[in-house]
Amino acid sequence: MPIELDPIMIWPLRIGSSDSRLPKLRRGTYCVKGGGRTIFLGLVVCVFWISTNAFTANAGQLFGAERYINDLGEKVLVLLKDKERPDAQKRRDIEELLEKEVDFKLASVFVLGPHWDRIPPKKRSKYQKLFQEYEIANLSDRLLRYPVETFHISKAEPKGKADVLVHTIIIHSDPNREPLEPAWRVRTDNGRYKIIDLHYKGTSLAISKRSDFKAVLEDENRGIDWLMQDLRDKLLRISK
């Protein structure tokens, strides 16, 4: 039986990216008919383009997240090493940077888990404001207390459905101190990157905090009011 080539139409595939430089699938892919069976060469081509496009888009996301963390780290490093800038000003500048670059609103809801829905709406906003104030103060305080010499990115990997985990190595100014190796979970929000979690020694701090909060919220002698007061007390201790 003679082999017949028929053009088939395949939708252009643009997986995970709107970058116009990525290739598109086009009309005119062929299938082969013969021997009582239909062998879809187009399917093979389709699978090839899917894998290629997925890899290209994924690589673009990884590179973008790496560059974002690198740029953010450089900004923090410049602030920390600025000997002309007073410590109080450094703290304010780092806190402003953290407020802008970390999605504390998302984190505040995640760490409460199902208990979020049980909190009255008016109390939710107060809790979220308090949670953000404490986390910003705590993170900025840790950064100011850790004399960083330099840092670099070791790798980036996909995390979940849409996130990237960027692994970094932070070198202490004292060469005898072991470097820190935190990993930053990054997500795009309306076209820009934001940090949504911090991993250290393989543990998600958001998940760890969620477990701690769960114990408080399910304790009949504590609850959300006790949790908020605890955050206030910790915030006050940092501010002294």
Secondary structure, DSSP 4 states (H G I P E B T S, - for coil): ---EEEEE-------S---TTS----S-EEEEEETTEEE-HHHHHHHHHHHHHHHHHHHHHHHHHHHHHHHHHHHHHHHHH-TTS-HHHHHHHHHHHHHHHB-HHHHHHHTTGGGGGGS-HHHHHHHHHHHHHHHHHHHHHHHHHS-EEEEEEEEEEEETTTEEEEEEEEEESSTTSPPB-EEEEEEEETTEEEEEEEEETTEEHHHHHHHHHHHHHT-TT--HHHHHHHHHHHHHHHH-
